[in-house]
Amino acid sequence: MSPGTALLVDLGNSRLKWAVLANGAIGAATAAAHAGADIGAGVLSAWERLPPPARVLVGSVAGVGRDDQLRALCQRLWACEPRFVRAGARAAGVVSGYLSPEQLGVDRWLGLLAAHADGRGAACVVDCGTAVTIDVIDDVGRHRGGLILPGLQLMRDALLARTRIPPITAPQPRLALGRDTGAAVVNGALVAVVGAVRETLARASGLGDTAVRLVVAGGDAAALAAALDEPVELRPHLVLEGLAVLAGTEEP
């Protein structure tokens, strides 16, 4: 790769996603599952076909063990030390709203950088995956804080694990009252997340000259977007976008 390019890596709880940044544009994103397997086994053949990157930027929430696997893969393929991004007090025009900025999850931080970088005003950024995170950023880049709650599947699993509800057949979740236990459980999880998003939007109103945009990412983003009447920006590669923003502020 040329000196102006970078390999961007989003290392999540169960999936790894990557794309090449070249001339300020992100190429097509590719994803591979890694739960229960070494990361290298899942992406080795794909990464062997990549030209050696000038930089590797990683946003990881997968833990030290997975980070070490990714580090070893980069060193094996390219003798390259990846840079693991961490949340900070400020970057790319965004100011963290956390009292201890380093405690903010890097995926949330990168999502805020991406949402602010497009210059279209205040935003409510929702990542709907294993967990659901909801963060608000105003039109001048101040992070106003956020919420963390279980994701749709995790909410259902936790309920079934800690109660005497028998195993259920889970239908597609809907914003409706359930007429059987399975529907009541899955619909309850969806209603909880939709309610949290709408409550956050209501509390965030008035942060700028325009309405607060709703930016949604994550594995369950499409299901959440379908349940909402509000306009939604589906941004499936939000962490990669945030890495690209950060890459543009740093020297190669």
Rosetta blueprint (number, residue, H / E / L):
1 M L
2 S L
3 P L
4 G L
5 T L
6 A E
7 L E
8 L E
9 V E
10 D E
11 L E
12 G L
13 N L
14 S L
15 R E
16 L E
17 K E
18 W E
19 A E
20 V E
21 L E
22 A E
23 N L
24 G L
25 A E
26 I E
27 G L
28 A L
29 A L
30 T E
31 A E
32 A E
33 A E
34 H L
35 A L
36 G L
37 A L
38 D L
39 I H
40 G H
41 A H
42 G H
43 V H
44 L H
45 S H
46 A H
47 W H
48 E H
49 R L
50 L L
51 P L
52 P L
53 P L
54 A L
55 R L
56 V E
57 L E
58 V E
59 G E
60 S E
61 V L
62 A L
63 G L
64 V H
65 G H
66 R H
67 D H
68 D H
69 Q H
70 L H
71 R H
72 A H
73 L H
74 C H
75 Q H
76 R H
77 L H
78 W H
79 A L
80 C L
81 E L
82 P L
83 R E
84 F E
85 V L
86 R L
87 A L
88 G L
89 A L
90 R E
91 A E
92 A L
93 G L
94 V E
95 V E
96 S L
97 G L
98 Y L
99 L L
100 S L
101 P H
102 E H
103 Q H
104 L L
105 G L
106 V H
107 D H
108 R H
109 W H
110 L H
111 G H
112 L H
113 L H
114 A H
115 A H
116 H H
117 A H
118 D L
119 G L
120 R L
121 G L
122 A L
123 A E
124 C E
125 V E
126 V E
127 D E
128 C E
129 G L
130 T L
131 A E
132 V E
133 T E
134 I E
135 D E
136 V E
137 I E
138 D L
139 D L
140 V L
141 G L
142 R E
143 H E
144 R E
145 G E
146 G E
147 L E
148 I E
149 L E
150 P E
151 G L
152 L H
153 Q H
154 L H
155 M H
156 R H
157 D H
158 A H
159 L H
160 L H
161 A H
162 R L
163 T L
164 R L
165 I L
166 P L
167 P L
168 I L
169 T L
170 A L
171 P L
172 Q L
173 P L
174 R L
175 L L
176 A L
177 L L
178 G L
179 R L
180 D L
181 T H
182 G H
183 A H
184 A H
185 V H
186 V H
187 N H
188 G H
189 A H
190 L H
191 V H
192 A H
193 V H
194 V H
195 G H
196 A H
197 V H
198 R H
199 E H
200 T H
201 L H
202 A H
203 R H
204 A H
205 S L
206 G L
207 L L
208 G L
209 D L
210 T L
211 A L
212 V L
213 R E
214 L E
215 V E
216 V E
217 A E
218 G L
219 G L
220 D L
221 A H
222 A H
223 A H
224 L H
225 A H
226 A H
227 A H
228 L L
229 D L
230 E L
231 P L
232 V L
233 E E
234 L E
235 R L
236 P L
237 H L
238 L H
239 V H
240 L H
241 E H
242 G H
243 L H
244 A H
245 V H
246 L H
247 A H
248 G H
249 T L
250 E L
251 E L
252 P L
